[in-house]
Amino acid sequence: MDADRYAATVRKLQKHGMTTITSAHSPVIDAEAVETAFDMTANLAGAQPPPCPDQSVLEALLGAGEAS
């Protein structure tokens, strides 16, 4: 993916002046957080994805549930 082109597209969308963003996959982003959300989104194309969780993470989560 061309990170510069992606960021330019995000910035073009940002110029619409949204004050609230809603999504089925995130909490509502209100006026105080819109600029930060666009900044974070613009930087996604160049970001290193986190490692996928493995079996040890699943076992830790399951063990934490048993301790409750």
Summary of the structure (lengths in Angstrom):
residues: 68
radius of gyration: 17.4
end to end distance: 43.9
largest distance: 49.2
contacts: 113
relative contact order: 0.14
helix: 59%
strand: 10%
